[in-house]
Each structure stands twice: as C-alpha cells, then as structure tokens.
Amino acid sequence: MKKIDMELLVGIFVIAGIFALGYISVNLGDLDVWGKKGYTIYAEFEGIGGLKPGASVEIAGVTVGKVKSIRLTRDYTALVEMEINSDVPLQDDAIASIKTKGLIGEKYVEITPGGSEHLLANGDKLRETESAVDLEGLLSKFVFGKVE
C-alpha cells in the first residue's frame, strides 16, 4: 500500500511540474494563448528598414501592441498591420514612427498620441507616419561626401 501512495505522489508532482513549466513558457514567451485581443490599425510607410512581424508597438516606451503583418501595396509602399491592446485608445491624428532599440537593435513601431477627440476604430489607418532612418545611406553619404 505504501508503494502505491508514493507512486501516486510522484505522479501528481510530475503533472504539477509540467503545468507550471507550460504556464511559465506561455508567460515568458508572450504568447497570445489566453485570447487577449485588441483592435487592428494600419499604417503605410515609404520604407520599413527591417521591421518584422511580431515587433512591438510602443507608446512612451510601454508596449501596447505588436506588428501582425507587413505587405507591399500597389503603389510600392509597406502596409503595416498592428494589433493594439483594447485598453489603449488612439486618436486619429496619432503619428507612427519606425525606431531602433539602441544603435543596432531591433526595429519597433513608436506611436506618438495626437490631440484629436476622434479615436481610431478597428480597421482604421493612421494618416501620419515616419519611415525608418536609412543608417547605411547616411553613413555612405558621410564617408563618400555625396551630398544631395
């Protein structure tokens, strides 16, 4: 009888460990398993400079969403689809900029809130955008003295 009790206790411990490991993996990996949804907005950029799907969307350094997809439009601009947390209202005159974390870090979208009373709804597009800075182009102009 004692052997069965010990095996049962070890089994319960192993199952609890597996659940704890799964929970930690989901939370640290920032996976959207729990159905945390927001609303989708779009922004069109002349150049995205290495921005990738899954990149963070930030306001004042706080992550408020993520980039869902990026596709090329008919007029050869990049259309960036972003999912914003539902508890973060954005004005329709907000500005989206592509920034770099650090000197050579990863790209992310920074949103500067506007002052309008009209809020963006699901599927709306930001009118004002600032494309990524082309660091290689700036360096080549500086090194080779090409001023345009």
Order of alpha helices (4+ residues) and beta strands (2+ residues): alpha-beta-beta-beta-beta-beta-beta-beta-beta-alpha
